[in-house]
Amino acid sequence: MASVIFFVLMYIFVRVPAPGDIPTAQRVTLVASDGKTVLGNIIPEAGNRREVDAAQIPEHLRHATMAAEDREFMTNKGFSVSGFGRAALGQLTGHADAGGGSTITQQYVKNALVGNERSYWRKFKELVISMKMANQWSKQDIMTAYLNTIYFGRGAYGVDTAAQTYFGKPVQELTSSQSAMLAGLIQQPSNLDPRINPVASENRWKYVVRGMLQEGWLTREEVAKMDFPKTIPENKNRTLDNRLSGPNGILKAQIMRELADHGFDEQTVTSEGLRIITTISPDAQEAVIKAVQDTLKGQPKQMRAAAVTIDPQTGGVLAYYGGAQAGDFDYAYAPQMTGSSFKVFTLAAGLDQNIPLSKMYSSAPYKMGRITIENSEGTSCGTCTIASATVMSLNTSYYRLMMDLKNGPRDVRAMSYKAGIPREIPGYGKTLQNKDGYVEGGITLGAYPVRPFDMASAYATFAARGIYHEPFFVKEAIANGGEGRTVYQHDQQSGERRVKEVVADNVTSALEPIASYSNGHGLAGGRPSAAKTGTVQLDNTGKNRDAWMVGYTPQASTAVWVGTQNGTALETSGGAAVWGSTLPSDIWKRTMDGALQGEQFKYFPAPGAIDGQAGRPGYSYYTPSESSENEKDKKKKRPRREPSDSNRTSVTRPTIPGLPGVENPFAPPTTTTHHPNEDNLEDDGGVLWR
């Protein structure tokens, strides 16, 4: 009597969710910007599945499932008395694997609600919930939920994924014979896989077909025409269990971070079974992966690279390489010292304060207190324009330019923030300053770490003539594998004016000669580009540790960093030093050429005048006609200037906090001391410039 009362009370108080309220983790598919190219799937722990609704499930599949698992499904009350008795006896006698003859409803309740614990209590809960569910849910709802949940082997959860896995087609296109085979797998998915055990699989199929005939769900004529179906080879199922791996695996963290910012946590993303249309260009992504892999092939094992390409007109991330494998440290999203590639922000700050590209600066060593700023390898132009100093990457000229700014280093930082370098990184802290808030003079020469992702974004602002677009990865997210409702769509904004157009255009003019005449890294066909290299020295060893190439066209902005896993000397397998104009430029050119292949040539507009000087001194700007922009073999004429490889910056890393929870791949930072100069600006006594 007590057990009956307990059963009644439990039945009254147990809550059965409504149909559709039980979340089921589904695979999430990341798709490139073309809407077709699959970058990979995010497979939740609960398995690889995609839910379908009742209308997509063929009637013969429902019949086959009942023939295989529960022929009284349409009439029973959600449980089998005989099956429950066998399970209870098994628990009492210690034979827990005696089987239970569970109904379809019980199997669903076990998988979705009560779990797989082998105990009398679990079986009792399963019984009560199954009975109540059978009274509250329609048979169609139960069958649909069951077929979306059950495991079919080969990593396939749910009948739609099973149909794709075994037959390469969606569930609604299954034949009666194929439905019978899939239904037969449910009992022992792995053991009854026709690839593993073809005889047992065919015998089980025959059992299901006979059951369908006996129940009147098939005619003898239909059975006579049926043959045991052939399945596709397991390795043909490349789009279903195509988990995000290799370099594309790094994308998952960025996608999930962005969706979380819009209110979608990972559980929500997987329960919706989202098909996420990204901004990633299949051509650009393929190009960057191949460029990095080919460039690093045969190089020392500790060498690492990162590369990011952003569309300057939208902010969409076209390509992203942060590491070789999913789960690796993401170097594209980790701050690295930038060297001379950061000079662009000093240049922009000067232009913004009416200092033209024709302004003359000495390239002699610059002494200040106990430190001396020098150019790498003693390079000098004597006294030359800041435009020439940009091409030659002269540290001393740029330091003098920074000293001419109204607020010195702080103006450089302010311009970099305008362009797109973030003021603060969550978990990292404030950027471009020391712990005590000081901004060192070394900022102009790249003394502070910046993420490659942010460098690509900031340079994109100059490519867009001073318009900033916040970078993003996700264009659209559609539920139910792309067949449901649109749950998120990027709100494309027109962008924000951050830098004066005339300033951005003059920056571009100063950077135009660099790629084309730097070790042959001009883009294919003479496509115009604007770029800047950067190299950071390993303390005062005379060797390098970080090398950069950052540059753009009107259609794409790419930042490339090359360094080492442990912050050791950056050298090739042959012992040669790596500079910004070598391996990083190789990756940059190959990435840009691949991303822009087949795209129309777009030329930079002629810049307006700043203090009477428009663009580089002595340069005649070529403005193509509308028709000539399509002539890919037309090269823009420019005076030949040979940039030296003098852009190496020797630094001691400022004391800036590392990323929490992430093993810092670099050596510990060195404490920085401050020495006020005669202009009352703070300089970096811990930085050695050569």
C-alpha positions in Angstrom: 0.0 0.0 0.0 2.8 2.4 0.9 4.4 1.9 -2.5 1.1 2.6 -4.3 0.7 5.8 -2.3 4.2 6.9 -3.1 3.6 6.2 -6.8 0.5 8.3 -6.8 2.2 11.2 -5.0 5.1 11.1 -7.3 2.8 11.0 -10.3 1.0 14.1 -9.0 4.0 16.2 -8.2 6.5 15.1 -11.0 6.7 17.7 -13.7 6.8 16.7 -17.3 8.1 19.5 -19.6 6.0 20.4 -22.6 7.0 19.3 -26.1 9.8 21.4 -27.3 10.9 22.5 -23.8 13.5 19.8 -23.3 16.7 21.3 -24.8 18.7 18.9 -26.9 22.3 19.8 -27.8 22.8 19.8 -31.6 25.8 20.3 -33.8 26.6 23.8 -34.8 27.8 24.4 -38.4 30.1 27.3 -39.2 29.8 28.4 -42.8 31.9 30.8 -44.9 30.6 34.0 -46.2 29.4 32.4 -49.4 26.8 30.5 -47.4 28.0 27.1 -48.8 31.6 26.4 -47.8 31.5 24.5 -44.4 34.4 25.6 -42.2 33.6 22.9 -39.7 31.1 21.8 -37.0 31.0 22.3 -33.3 30.0 19.0 -31.9 28.5 19.1 -28.3 29.3 16.4 -25.8 25.7 15.1 -26.2 26.6 14.2 -29.8 26.4 15.1 -33.5 22.7 15.9 -34.3 20.4 18.1 -36.1 16.7 18.2 -35.1 13.8 17.9 -37.6 10.1 18.5 -37.1 7.4 15.9 -37.5 6.5 17.0 -41.0 10.0 16.0 -42.2 9.9 12.5 -40.8 8.5 10.0 -43.4 5.6 7.8 -42.2 7.5 4.6 -43.2 10.3 5.7 -40.8 7.8 6.0 -37.9 6.4 2.6 -38.8 9.9 1.0 -39.1 10.8 2.4 -35.6 7.7 1.0 -34.1 8.3 -2.4 -35.8 11.8 -2.4 -34.3 11.3 -1.0 -30.9 7.7 -0.8 -29.8 4.9 -2.3 -31.9 2.2 -1.2 -29.4 3.5 2.3 -29.2 0.2 3.8 -30.5 -1.9 2.1 -27.9 0.3 1.6 -24.8 0.3 4.0 -21.8 4.0 4.8 -22.1 5.4 1.7 -20.4 5.6 -2.1 -20.6 4.6 -4.0 -17.5 6.5 -7.1 -18.5 9.6 -5.1 -19.4 9.5 -3.2 -16.1 9.2 -6.5 -14.3 12.2 -8.0 -16.0 14.3 -4.9 -15.2 13.2 -5.0 -11.5 14.1 -8.7 -11.3 17.5 -8.0 -12.8 18.2 -5.4 -10.2 17.2 -7.7 -7.4 19.2 -10.6 -8.7 22.3 -8.6 -9.7 21.7 -9.0 -13.4 21.5 -5.4 -14.3 21.9 -6.1 -18.0 18.9 -8.4 -18.2 17.2 -5.8 -20.4 13.9 -4.1 -19.9 11.9 -4.2 -23.1 11.5 -0.4 -22.7 8.8 1.3 -24.8 9.7 4.2 -27.1 8.4 6.6 -24.5 10.6 5.0 -21.8 13.7 5.1 -24.0 13.1 8.8 -24.7 12.6 9.6 -21.0 15.7 7.8 -20.1 17.8 9.5 -22.7 16.4 13.0 -22.2 15.4 13.2 -18.6 16.5 10.6 -16.1 19.9 9.3 -17.5 21.5 5.9 -17.7 22.0 5.1 -14.0 21.3 1.4 -13.5 19.1 1.3 -10.4 15.6 0.5 -9.3 15.0 4.1 -8.4 16.0 5.3 -11.9 13.7 2.7 -13.5 10.9 3.8 -11.2 11.3 7.5 -12.1 11.4 6.5 -15.8 8.1 4.6 -15.3 6.3 7.5 -13.6 7.4 10.1 -16.0 6.7 7.9 -19.0 3.2 7.3 -17.9 2.6 11.0 -17.3 4.2 12.0 -20.6 2.0 9.5 -22.5 -1.0 11.2 -21.0 0.2 14.8 -21.7 2.1 14.5 -25.0 0.7 13.3 -28.4 2.2 10.2 -29.9 3.5 12.3 -32.7 5.4 14.6 -30.3 6.9 11.6 -28.5 8.0 9.9 -31.7 9.5 13.1 -33.1 11.4 13.8 -29.9 12.6 10.2 -29.7 13.9 10.1 -33.3 15.7 13.4 -32.7 17.5 12.0 -29.6 18.3 8.4 -30.2 21.9 7.3 -31.1 22.3 5.5 -34.5 26.1 4.8 -34.4 29.0 6.4 -36.4 28.7 9.4 -34.1 25.2 10.2 -35.4 22.6 11.3 -32.9 19.1 11.9 -34.2 17.6 10.5 -37.4 18.5 13.3 -39.7 22.2 13.1 -38.9 21.8 9.3 -39.3 20.3 9.6 -42.7 23.1 11.9 -43.8 25.7 9.6 -42.2 24.6 6.3 -43.7 23.0 7.4 -46.9 24.1 11.0 -47.7 20.6 12.4 -47.8 18.2 14.2 -45.5 15.7 12.2 -43.5 12.7 13.2 -45.7 14.3 11.5 -48.7 14.8 8.1 -47.1 13.2 5.0 -48.8 11.2 2.4 -46.8 14.2 0.0 -47.0 16.6 2.7 -45.7 14.2 3.5 -42.9 14.0 -0.1 -41.9 17.8 -0.4 -41.7 18.2 2.7 -39.6 15.4 1.6 -37.2 17.2 -1.7 -36.8 20.3 0.0 -35.7 18.7 1.5 -32.6 19.0 -1.7 -30.5 22.8 -2.0 -30.9 24.1 0.8 -33.1 27.8 -0.2 -33.3 27.3 -3.9 -33.4 24.6 -3.7 -36.1 26.5 -1.3 -38.4 26.6 -3.0 -41.8 30.2 -2.0 -42.2 31.2 -3.8 -39.1 28.7 -6.7 -39.0 26.9 -6.9 -42.4 25.2 -10.3 -41.7 23.7 -9.2 -38.3 22.7 -5.9 -39.8 20.8 -7.5 -42.7 19.1 -10.0 -40.3 17.9 -7.2 -38.1 16.7 -5.3 -41.2 14.6 -8.4 -42.2 13.2 -8.5 -38.7 12.0 -4.9 -39.0 10.6 -5.4 -42.5 8.6 -8.5 -41.4 7.2 -6.5 -38.5 6.1 -3.7 -40.8 4.4 -6.4 -43.0 2.7 -8.0 -40.0 1.4 -4.7 -38.7 0.0 -3.8 -42.2 2.5 -1.0 -42.7 3.9 -2.6 -45.9 2.3 -4.8 -48.5 3.7 -8.0 -49.8 4.3 -6.4 -53.2 6.3 -3.6 -51.5 8.3 -6.0 -49.5 9.1 -8.1 -52.6 10.7 -5.0 -54.2 12.9 -4.1 -51.2 16.6 -4.9 -51.0 19.0 -4.4 -48.2 20.2 -0.9 -48.7 23.8 0.1 -49.4 25.4 2.7 -47.2 28.0 5.2 -48.1 31.6 4.7 -46.9 32.2 6.2 -43.5 34.9 8.6 -44.8 32.4 10.1 -47.3 30.5 11.7 -44.4 32.9 14.6 -44.4 30.4 17.5 -43.7 28.7 16.0 -40.7 31.4 15.0 -38.2 33.7 17.6 -39.8 34.6 19.0 -36.5 36.4 22.3 -36.4 40.0 21.3 -36.5 43.4 22.6 -37.6 43.6 26.4 -38.0 39.8 26.7 -38.4 39.4 25.2 -34.9 40.8 28.5 -33.5 37.7 30.2 -34.9 35.3 28.6 -32.4 36.4 30.8 -29.5 36.0 33.9 -31.6 32.6 32.9 -32.8 31.4 31.9 -29.3 32.8 35.1 -27.8 31.0 37.3 -30.3 27.7 35.4 -29.9 28.0 35.6 -26.1 28.3 39.4 -26.5 24.9 39.3 -28.2 23.3 37.2 -25.5 23.9 33.6 -26.9 25.8 31.3 -24.5 27.2 28.0 -25.8 24.2 26.0 -24.4 21.8 28.2 -26.3 23.9 28.0 -29.5 24.0 24.2 -29.4 20.4 23.7 -28.3 19.3 25.8 -31.3 21.4 23.8 -33.7 22.6 27.0 -35.3 23.9 27.3 -38.8 26.2 30.3 -38.5 27.1 32.3 -41.6 30.4 33.9 -40.9 32.3 36.7 -42.6 35.2 34.4 -43.4 36.0 34.4 -47.1 36.7 30.8 -48.3 39.4 32.1 -50.7 41.1 34.3 -48.1 41.0 31.6 -45.4 42.4 29.0 -47.7 45.1 31.5 -48.7 46.2 32.4 -45.2 46.3 28.8 -44.0 48.4 27.7 -47.0 50.6 30.8 -46.7 51.4 30.2 -43.1 51.9 26.4 -43.5 54.1 26.7 -46.5 56.2 29.5 -45.0 56.8 27.8 -41.7 57.4 24.4 -43.3 61.0 23.3 -42.4 61.4 26.2 -39.9 62.3 25.6 -36.2 59.5 23.9 -34.3 59.2 26.8 -31.9 58.4 29.3 -34.6 54.8 30.6 -34.6 52.7 32.9 -36.8 49.4 34.7 -36.7 47.5 36.5 -39.5 44.2 38.3 -39.7 42.5 39.9 -42.7 39.6 42.4 -42.3 37.4 44.0 -44.9 37.9 47.8 -44.4 34.5 48.6 -45.8 32.5 46.5 -43.3 34.8 45.3 -40.5 34.1 41.7 -41.4 36.9 39.3 -40.7 37.9 37.7 -44.0 40.6 35.4 -42.7 41.9 34.3 -39.3 44.9 32.2 -38.4 45.8 32.1 -34.7 47.5 28.7 -34.5 47.9 25.3 -36.2 45.3 23.3 -34.2 42.1 23.8 -32.2 43.0 24.3 -28.6 46.3 25.9 -29.4 47.3 29.3 -28.0 45.7 31.9 -30.2 48.5 34.2 -31.2 46.2 36.4 -33.4 44.4 37.4 -30.2 47.4 37.7 -28.0 49.3 41.0 -27.6 52.8 41.1 -29.2 55.3 43.9 -29.5 54.9 45.6 -32.9 58.1 47.4 -33.6 58.1 49.9 -36.5 54.7 48.8 -37.7 53.3 51.1 -35.0 55.0 54.1 -36.5 51.9 54.6 -38.7 50.0 56.0 -35.7 52.8 58.6 -35.0 52.6 59.5 -38.6 48.8 59.9 -38.5 49.1 62.0 -35.3 51.6 64.3 -37.0 49.4 64.7 -40.1 46.4 65.4 -37.9 48.4 68.3 -36.3 49.2 69.8 -39.7 52.7 68.2 -40.1 53.0 67.3 -43.8 54.9 64.4 -45.4 57.3 67.0 -46.7 58.5 68.0 -43.2 62.2 67.5 -42.9 63.7 65.6 -40.0 67.3 64.7 -39.0 68.1 61.0 -38.9 71.1 61.5 -36.6 71.1 59.6 -33.2 68.7 61.2 -30.7 70.2 61.5 -27.2 68.1 62.1 -24.1 69.4 61.7 -20.6 70.9 58.2 -20.3 69.5 56.8 -23.5 70.2 57.2 -27.1 67.8 56.5 -30.0 69.5 55.1 -33.0 68.6 53.5 -36.3 69.3 49.9 -36.9 72.6 49.1 -38.6 73.4 52.8 -38.5 71.1 53.6 -41.4 70.7 57.3 -42.1 69.3 59.7 -44.7 71.0 62.8 -43.2 68.0 65.1 -43.1 65.0 64.0 -45.2 61.3 64.2 -45.4 59.1 62.1 -43.0 57.8 60.4 -46.1 61.4 59.1 -46.9 61.9 58.3 -43.2 58.8 56.2 -43.4 60.1 54.1 -46.3 63.5 53.8 -44.6 61.8 53.2 -41.2 64.2 55.6 -39.4 63.7 55.4 -35.6 65.4 58.7 -34.9 63.3 60.7 -37.4 60.1 59.2 -36.0 61.2 59.9 -32.4 61.7 63.6 -33.4 58.3 63.6 -35.1 56.7 62.3 -31.9 58.5 65.0 -29.9 56.9 67.7 -32.2 53.4 66.5 -31.2 51.6 68.7 -28.8 51.4 65.9 -26.2 54.1 63.6 -27.4 53.5 59.9 -26.7 50.0 60.5 -25.5 49.0 61.8 -28.9 50.4 58.7 -30.6 48.3 56.6 -28.2 45.2 58.7 -28.8 45.5 58.3 -32.6 45.9 54.5 -32.3 42.8 54.4 -30.2 40.9 56.4 -32.8 42.1 54.0 -35.5 40.9 50.9 -33.6 43.4 49.7 -31.0 41.2 49.0 -28.0 41.8 51.0 -24.8 41.3 47.9 -22.7 41.3 44.2 -23.2 39.1 42.1 -20.9 41.3 40.1 -18.6 44.4 41.9 -19.8 44.0 45.4 -18.7 44.5 48.9 -20.2 46.6 49.0 -23.3 49.5 51.2 -24.5 50.7 52.2 -21.1 52.6 51.0 -18.1 50.9 49.7 -14.9 51.3 53.2 -13.4 49.5 54.8 -16.3 52.6 56.4 -18.0 52.9 56.4 -21.7 56.5 55.9 -22.7 58.2 57.5 -25.6 58.9 54.0 -27.0 55.3 53.8 -28.1 56.2 55.3 -31.4 58.6 52.5 -32.1 56.3 49.7 -31.0 57.3 49.1 -27.4 53.8 48.1 -26.3 52.2 44.8 -27.2 49.2 44.9 -29.5 47.1 42.0 -30.9 47.5 41.2 -34.6 43.7 41.2 -34.7 43.7 44.9 -33.6 46.5 45.9 -35.9 44.5 44.6 -38.9 41.5 46.5 -37.7 43.3 49.8 -37.1 45.1 49.7 -40.5 41.7 49.0 -42.0 40.5 52.4 -40.8 43.2 54.0 -42.9 42.2 51.8 -45.8 38.6 53.1 -45.4 39.9 56.7 -45.5 39.4 57.2 -41.8 36.1 55.3 -41.3 36.2 52.8 -38.5 34.1 49.6 -38.6 34.1 47.4 -35.6 35.5 44.0 -36.6 33.1 41.0 -36.5 32.9 37.4 -37.4 29.1 36.5 -37.5 26.8 37.7 -40.3 23.8 35.6 -39.5 22.7 32.7 -37.3 19.8 30.4 -38.3 18.2 27.8 -36.0 17.6 24.2 -36.8 20.6 23.8 -39.1 19.6 26.7 -41.3 16.0 25.7 -41.8 14.5 27.5 -38.8 14.2 31.1 -37.8 16.9 33.6 -38.0 18.0 34.2 -34.4 20.7 36.7 -35.1 21.7 39.0 -37.9 24.6 41.5 -37.9 23.4 45.1 -38.0 25.7 46.5 -40.6 26.5 50.1 -39.8 27.9 52.8 -42.1 30.9 53.1 -39.9 32.2 55.9 -37.7 34.5 58.8 -38.8 37.5 58.4 -36.5 40.3 59.9 -38.6 40.2 62.8 -41.0 39.9 61.7 -44.6 42.9 63.9 -45.6 45.0 62.4 -42.8 44.1 58.8 -43.7 44.9 59.4 -47.4 48.3 60.9 -46.6 49.1 58.0 -44.4 48.3 55.7 -47.3 50.5 57.7 -49.6 53.4 57.4 -47.3 53.0 53.6 -47.0 52.4 52.9 -50.7 56.1 52.3 -51.8 57.0 49.9 -49.0 55.5 46.5 -50.1 56.3 46.9 -53.8 60.0 47.6 -53.2 60.6 45.5 -50.1 62.1 42.1 -51.2 59.6 41.8 -54.0 56.4 41.8 -51.9 54.3 43.9 -54.2 50.9 42.4 -54.8 50.2 40.4 -58.0 49.8 42.4 -61.1 51.0 45.6 -59.5 47.9 45.9 -57.4 48.3 49.1 -55.2 48.9 48.5 -51.5 50.0 50.4 -48.5 52.0 48.6 -45.8 54.6 48.8 -43.0 57.0 46.2 -41.7 58.2 46.0 -38.1 60.9 44.0 -36.3 61.6 43.8 -32.5 64.9 42.9 -31.1 65.4 40.4 -28.3 66.4 42.6 -25.5 70.0 43.7 -26.2 71.2 40.4 -27.7 71.4 41.8 -31.3 68.9 39.1 -32.4 65.2 39.5 -33.2 62.1 38.1 -31.4 59.0 39.6 -33.2 58.5 40.4 -36.9 55.5 42.0 -38.5 54.0 43.0 -41.9 50.8 45.0 -41.8 49.2 46.4 -44.9 46.1 47.0 -47.0 44.3 47.7 -50.2 40.8 49.3 -50.2 39.4 45.8 -50.0 41.5 44.0 -47.4 43.7 44.8 -44.4 46.0 42.1 -43.2 48.3 41.9 -40.2 50.9 39.2 -39.9 53.1 38.4 -36.9 55.9 35.9 -36.7 57.6 35.0 -33.4 58.5 32.0 -31.3 56.6 29.9 -28.7 59.0 30.7 -25.9 60.3 34.1 -26.8 63.6 32.9 -27.9 65.6 34.3 -30.9 63.6 34.4 -34.1 65.7 32.7 -36.7 65.2 30.5 -39.7 66.3 26.9 -39.8 69.5 28.1 -41.5 70.2 30.5 -38.6 69.3 33.7 -40.4 67.4 36.4 -38.5 63.8 36.9 -39.4 62.8 40.4 -40.3 59.4 42.0 -41.1 60.5 42.1 -44.7 61.1 38.4 -44.9 58.8 35.6 -43.6 56.0 37.9 -42.4 56.0 39.7 -45.8 55.9 36.3 -47.5 52.8 35.4 -45.6 51.2 38.8 -46.1 51.7 38.8 -49.9 50.4 35.3 -50.4 47.4 35.9 -48.1 46.5 39.2 -49.9 47.0 37.8 -53.4 44.8 34.8 -52.5 42.2 36.9 -50.9 42.0 39.3 -53.8 42.4 36.9 -56.7 39.8 37.7 -59.3 38.8 41.0 -57.5 38.8 44.3 -59.3 41.8 46.5 -58.9 41.0 49.5 -56.7 43.3 52.4 -56.5 43.8 54.7 -53.6 42.5 58.3 -54.2 44.9 61.2 -54.5 45.3 62.7 -51.0 44.4 66.3 -50.2 47.0 68.8 -49.0 48.2 69.2 -45.5 50.1 72.5 -44.9 50.4 72.8 -48.7 51.7 69.3 -49.3 49.5 66.6 -50.8 50.9 63.1 -50.3 54.6 62.2 -50.9 56.7 65.0 -52.2 57.7 64.7 -55.8 55.1 62.1 -56.6 52.5 62.5 -59.4 49.3 60.7 -58.5 47.7 58.6 -61.2 43.9 58.6 -61.1 42.6 55.7 -63.3 39.5 56.0 -65.3 36.6 53.8 -64.4 37.4 51.4 -67.3 41.1 51.2 -66.5 40.3 49.9 -63.0 39.5 46.6 -64.6 42.8 46.3 -66.4 44.6 44.1 -64.0 47.9 44.3 -65.9 48.0 48.1 -65.6 50.6 49.1 -63.0 50.6 52.3 -61.0 53.7 54.2 -61.8 55.7 55.5 -58.9 59.3 56.6 -58.2 61.5 53.8 -57.1 62.6 54.1 -53.5 64.6 51.3 -52.0 63.7 50.9 -48.3 66.5 49.5 -46.2 65.8 46.8 -43.7 66.3 49.2 -40.8 63.1 48.8 -39.0 64.3 46.8 -36.2 63.5 48.0 -32.7 65.4 46.8 -29.7 63.2 46.8 -26.6 62.8 45.5 -23.1 59.2 44.5 -22.7 57.2 46.9 -20.5 55.5 45.6 -17.4 52.1 44.9 -18.7 49.9 42.1 -17.3 49.5 38.9 -19.2 46.3 37.1 -20.1 44.9 35.3 -17.0 44.6 31.5 -17.3 46.8 31.4 -20.4 50.4 30.3 -20.2 52.5 33.2 -21.4 54.6 32.0 -24.3 57.1 34.9 -23.8 59.8 35.6 -21.3 58.8 37.6 -18.1 58.6 41.4 -18.5 61.3 43.6 -17.3 60.6 46.6 -14.9 60.5 50.0 -16.6 61.9 53.1 -15.0 61.0 56.7 -15.9 63.3 59.6 -16.8 61.6 62.9 -17.5 63.2 64.8 -20.4 63.4 68.5 -21.0 59.9 68.6 -22.5 58.4 67.0 -19.4 57.4 64.0 -21.3 58.0 60.5 -19.9 60.6 58.3 -21.7 61.4 54.7 -21.3 64.6 54.1 -19.5 64.1 50.4 -19.8 64.0 50.5 -23.6 67.2 50.3 -25.7 66.8 51.6 -29.2 69.3 50.8 -31.9 
